[in-house]
Amino acid sequence: MRTGKCYCGDIEYQVDGDPMLKGQCLCRECQYISGGGANFFMVMPEAGFKYTKGTPAQFTRSDIDQARTRDFCPNCGTHILTRRATGGVVILKIGTLDDPQADYGGPQTAIFTIDQQPWHIVAEGLPCFERMPQS
């Protein structure tokens, strides 16, 4: 079991299960949300995720197809996770984990490198994809 929280501690969660993917996303949407950097994430089964303290606010863009829903702390604004329109998984933001080193360890792939900025660093040898790789 992994645990995590927002910056102010108003929102806490736990998540069970094995990561389906550990990644680094460089898309423009993630750049907006992160304040300019890459987004480090872990895709987890939605059934294993639950909030144990607080209720997050949510935001879903209404002007794009297949918009994701973003859960964040209504007090400090920490972005906790993203939910796909199709459901089934949560895309957990690594900075919210209580022990990121033990629970994440590093990305397996970098995605949306087509939007990569010159200052974004991607580890040498990491598999990279201009967009979302086809499974």
N, C-alpha and C positions, 0 to 999 in steps of 0.2 A: 504494500500500500504506500502511495505517495501522498504527501500533504503539501498545502501551500496557502498563500494568503495575499491580499493586496498590501500596498505600502502602509496604509494606516491601520490595518488589522481588522477593519469592520467586516470584511468578507474573508471567510476561510472555506477550504474545500478539502476533499480527499478523493483520490482516484485509484481504482484497482485495475489490474490487467496489464498486459504487455503492450508496449508502444508498437504501433503499426508502422510508424515512420518517425524518424528524428531528422529534422531539416532546418534549413536556413532559407528564408524567402526574401527576395530582393525586389518584389513587385512594388509599383507605385503606391498601391493601397497600403501595404505594410509600412512603406516609408512614411506615409501620413501618420499612421497610428503610432509608430515608434519614435517619431520626431526626426526622422531622417536616416536612421540606420536600418540594417537588415533585421528581420524578425526571426528569432530562433523559436522553434515550435516542436511539439510532439503530438502526433495524432494518436488519440486513445479511444477505446470503445466508449460510446456514450453511456451504455448501461452501467459502467463501473464508476461513473462520475457523480458526485453529489456535493452540494454546498452544505457545510456543517455550521456556518455562522453567517448571518446577514442575507440580504437579498440583493443581487446585482441589478443594475440598470441594464437595458439592452438598446441597441441601435441597429436598424436594418435600413439600408438605402432603398428607396422606392423607385429609383430611376434606372436601375440596371437589372437585367435578367439574372436569375440564380444568385441573387444577393445573399451574402452571408450575414448572420446576426452576430453581433459582438456583445459579449457580457463584460461589464466594467463596474468598478466601484463607484457608486453615486457620490461618495464623499471625496476620495482622493483621485479618482479618475483612472486608476490602474486597470489596464486591459488584461482580463483574466483569460478569456478564451474566445474562440470563434466557432460558430455552428454553421455547417453547410446547409443549404436549402433542402437537400435530400435526406438529412439526418443520419443517424447511425454512429457518428463519431463526434468528438470534440477536439478542437485544435488548441491545445494548451500552450500558453505563453510561458517559456522557460524561466523568465525572471521572477515568476510568482511562486516557483517551487521553494519549499523550505531548504532543500539540499540539492541545488541544481547539478553540482558536480557528480554526486552519487546517482541521482535520478535521471540525468540526461547524458552527461559525459561528452557530448559533442554531436554535431550533425552528421548524418549519413549521406546527405546530398544537398545541393544548392539549387533552388528553382527560381524561375523568372529572372534569369541573368540578363535577359534582354533589357531590363529596366535598371541594371546595376549602375551605380554612380561611381566616378573615379576613386572616391575615398572608401568605398566598400571593400572589405577584405574577405576573401574566400580562401580557406585553407588549401594549400597546394595538394593536388592529388584528389581533391573531393570531386565526385561526379557532379557535373553541372548540366543544367538544362535551361534553354532559353525560355521555355514555358513549362507547364505542368507535364511531366513525363507520362506517356501512355502506359497503363498497367496491363 
